[in-house]
Amino acid sequence: MFWGHDVSFMWGGGGFVMMFIFWAIIIGGGYGLLKILFGQQAQETTPPIKRKRGLPSDQLRLPEEIARERYARGEISRDEYLDIMGDLQDDFTDRDVYYTD
């Protein structure tokens, strides 16, 4: 059919290289497309919170919630509650998420 030549005669033996480039473009393009479509959602839905490592997500509580609950139970006075809330507002103005161990 090719008059005694092999199929790869047009590329001079470089058919393997072209096949590698073709599949690299296909796989890389698919990865990039998935990253664009689904990568932004995880970043936008993650709230900036202070938490300990290893806690399940249903056990995460903001410090404001804990202070509010303690004040509602009568464990702390109004002045202590207001001091805590003021400290927490100052604490989160400059920072995003950070972890404590």
C-alpha positions in Angstrom: 0.0 0.0 0.0 2.8 2.4 0.8 5.2 1.0 -1.8 7.4 -0.8 0.6 7.4 1.9 3.3 6.2 1.6 6.8 3.3 3.8 8.0 5.7 6.0 10.0 7.6 7.1 7.0 5.9 10.5 6.9 7.2 11.5 10.4 10.6 9.9 10.0 10.0 7.7 13.1 8.6 10.7 15.1 5.1 9.3 15.2 5.6 8.3 18.8 6.5 11.8 19.7 3.4 13.2 18.0 1.2 10.6 19.7 2.7 11.6 23.1 2.1 15.3 22.4 -1.5 14.6 21.2 -2.4 12.7 24.4 -0.6 15.3 26.6 -2.8 18.0 25.0 -6.0 16.0 25.4 -5.3 15.0 29.1 -3.9 18.5 30.0 -6.9 20.2 28.4 -9.4 18.0 30.2 -7.7 18.6 33.5 -7.6 22.3 32.9 -11.3 22.4 32.0 -12.3 20.4 35.1 -10.1 22.8 37.3 -11.9 25.8 35.8 -15.4 24.3 36.1 -15.0 22.9 39.6 -12.0 24.6 41.2 -13.7 27.9 42.1 -16.6 26.5 44.0 -14.4 25.1 46.8 -12.6 28.4 47.3 -15.8 30.5 47.4 -17.7 28.3 49.9 -14.9 27.9 52.5 -15.6 30.4 55.3 -12.8 32.0 57.2 -13.0 30.4 60.7 -10.8 29.7 63.6 -10.8 26.0 64.4 -8.7 23.2 65.8 -7.2 20.6 63.4 -8.9 17.3 63.2 -12.4 18.3 64.2 -15.2 17.1 61.9 -17.0 20.0 60.1 -20.3 19.5 62.1 -18.4 20.2 65.4 -16.9 23.5 64.2 -18.1 26.4 66.2 -17.2 30.1 65.9 -15.8 31.7 69.0 -18.6 34.2 69.0 -21.1 31.3 69.2 -19.3 29.9 72.2 -19.2 33.2 74.0 -22.9 33.8 73.2 -23.8 30.4 74.7 -21.8 30.9 77.8 -23.4 34.3 78.3 -26.9 32.8 77.8 -26.1 30.1 80.4 -24.9 32.7 82.9 -21.3 31.5 83.0 -20.0 34.9 82.2 -21.2 38.4 83.0 -22.3 41.0 80.4 -19.0 42.9 80.8 -17.0 39.7 80.2 -19.2 38.9 77.2 -18.6 42.4 75.7 -14.9 42.1 76.3 -14.7 38.7 74.6 -16.7 40.0 71.6 -14.5 43.1 71.3 -11.3 41.0 71.4 -12.7 38.6 68.8 -13.6 41.5 66.5 -10.0 42.8 66.8 -8.6 39.3 66.3 -10.3 38.7 62.9 -9.8 42.0 61.2 -6.4 41.2 59.8 -6.4 37.4 59.5 -8.2 34.7 57.5 -8.1 31.0 58.5 -5.5 29.9 61.0 -5.1 26.7 63.0 -4.2 26.0 66.6 -2.7 22.7 67.8 
